[in-house]
Amino acid sequence: MGVLGIDFGGTQIRAGLVTGDRLMKTALELTPSTASEPEVLKALFSVIDQFKEHQVDRIGIGVPSVVDVKAGIVYDVQNIPSLKEVPLKAHLESKYGVPVLVNNDANCFVLGEKYFGKGKAYENIVGLTLGTGLGGGVIIHDRLYMGANCGAGEFGMVAYLKHNYEYYASGQSFENLYRTTGTTVYEKARSGDPVAQDRFTQFGYYLAEAIKMVLYTYDPQVIIFGGSVKKAFDLFEKPMWERLHKFAYTHSLKKLKIVVSELDHSGILGAVALWHDFDRIEEMR
């Protein structure tokens, strides 16, 4: 059975066909993020159409938005202003004649780790996407937990200091706090610049406070980092753990694992994993 996984982002639309556990083919299209809804959907269809010669039995798609999972409607897609309320599931099922699952991209990330990556051995997992924002996905007792409105795991939006956790513990924090890009700070830190390295130390402190909030609320066995900032893990890992050691429940902290995703095409595999999760739930019924 061929499952087409789609990572529908504000910059790029990536898709890949997975048969079993093998990624057979990938395709990419730039997202016309400032275009009208029909033009954005046209770009999405263009990516999918690259798989016309292959057997696609199902489609899974992850979107950076709040999602009505049952109806497959996406709301206020991040960085694509024209996508305010789009019945994505209905559009795709009507056009391609195969069943479609739609979910939030952070939920897809944690499912991808559960079925294809470093979450395989764990029942209780939190995936944190450290990119421009700070997103999260939650698995409890081997099942994705989305909340009533697919809003569970939005750790970055929780109020912290003068703003929220995302302001201080994501890629945008370097611009917010230092008026420079994360890439610039990263390159300078790699070259040995002590000021840049200190900024990653501070980032580790802020991220630790976000992780404490995750631990108090969900108490996972493992936290898995994804997103572009994970590449700098060695620059903030030590200060992160230094601050985490002040966590109140030291016994729980000793058991906690914090790891970095090693999946290639994690967004695609996460979207495919929506169907793995769906099938597993159906088998349990």
C-alpha positions, 0 to 999 in steps of 0.5 A: 500500500502506498501512502503519500505523506505531505509536509505543507509548510509556509515556505515549501510543500514536500511530499513523499511516497512510502510503501511499507517503511521505504520512502520511494520518491520525493517531490518539492514545490515552493509555497506561494505563501502570499498568493490567493487560496486557489493559487496555493492549492494549485501548488499543492496539487502540482506536488501531488500530481508528480506521483500520478504514475505511482499507486497512491492509496492514501494521503496524509498531510501535516499543516502548521495550523489548528485543524478540525481533524474529523472534518479535515478543515485547516484554520489560519495556516501559519505564514500563508495568510489566504488559508483562513478556513480550508476544507483540505480533506474534502478538496483532496478526496474529491480530486484524487479519490483516495482517503485523506487524513489532515493534522497539525504538523507538530502532531505529525512530527511526534507520530513520525518519531513514534513510528519511524524514529527515536520514539519507537521504544516509548509510550509517553512522548513529547516532540518539540519542534524548535524552528521559527516557533516552538511547537509540540506534539504529545503521545500518551500511552502510545496514542496521539493526544490532540485535545478537544480542538487539536490544540494540545501541545502548543507549549510555545504559546504559554505565557512566560516572562513578558511574552511567551515561551516561543519568544524566548525558546525558539529560532525567533528568540535571537531576533527578538532578543538580539536583533539578529538571525539564529543562523548568524548567531549559529555561524559565529558560535561555531567559529568560536565567538564567545558572545554568540556562544553565550547567547546559545547558553542563554537559549538553553536556560530559556528552553529548560524552563519550557521543558520544566513546564512540559514535565509538570504537565505531561511527564513524558519518558522522552522529549524529542527535538526537531526543527532547524535549531536542533542542529545547535543542540551541542551548543545549548545542551549543557546549560539546558541540563544545568537549569533542568537540574533545578526541577522539583521532581529529581527522581523523574528527571533521572529517568527523562531522555532528551534526544534529537531527531535523526529522521530525514524527511521527518515532515513527510514521514510524520504525515504518513504516520497519521495512517499508522496511528489510525490503523492501530486505533482501528485494530484496537476497537 
